[in-house]
């Protein structure tokens, strides 16, 4: 059985933990890390795992979980593209870290990195000119849909760190 499927099966078997965040200090599974091949086919798996893992382990609302699923999907898609551009088949890692105040997710790739401040400004989404652009909303979406974000880039790759606070849920 693939690791991701076994992980979901094991998580589903856990008792309900959503009553409060107080369980986390006593809960042994405070970090989960997965590695995926840099293929677009795996983005849907990451999205599904994000939803399953966060709904079982965190006290986030369904709206916050949905926002996080979109954010992680966008960050993973960018990582897959970075790997494709660099021609590397090394895995992309996604790490979920749970604590009593927030969920932090890191997406790490081994692509060539990029300069976030060099991203072109796009027309407002209500501007009809925006329809001429197929790409470019990923970074905007995950920065908007999470409470904190950090993008660290180097020639060795990019780390996208996204935080969702429990207090807003």
C-alpha positions, 0 to 999 in steps of 0.5 A: 500500500502506498505510504500516503494511503496507509497514512490516511487509513491510520489517521482515520482510525484515530479517535476524534480530536477536533474538540479542542487544541489542548490535546496536541501537547499529549498527541504523538503525531505533531509533525507529518512530512510527505515526499512526492515525485515532482509530477502534476498528478500528485497535486490532487493527492497533496490537496486531499491529504491536506484536507484529511490530515487537517480535519482530523488533527487540527481544530480548524474550521472547514472554511480554513481547511478549504483555504489551506487546501487551495494554498498548499495546492498552489504552492505544490503546483509551483514546486512541480513547475520549478522542478520541471524547469530545472529538469530535476526529479528529486522529491518535493516535501510537504511538512505539516507541523501542529502546535497549540496555536497554529498549523504550519505547512512548509512546501520545499522544492529543489527547483532553481528558486525565484525572486518573489519581489520580481513577480509581475503585477497582474491586473485586478481580478475584476479587470477584463484585461486579467482574462489574458493571464492564465497563470500568476495567482498562486502566490497571491492566493496562498498569501491571501488565504493564510494568516502568515506566509514566508517564501525563502528562495535560493539556487537550491530551491524554494521553501514556502511556509504557510501558517493558519492560526486556530484562534480564527477558526 
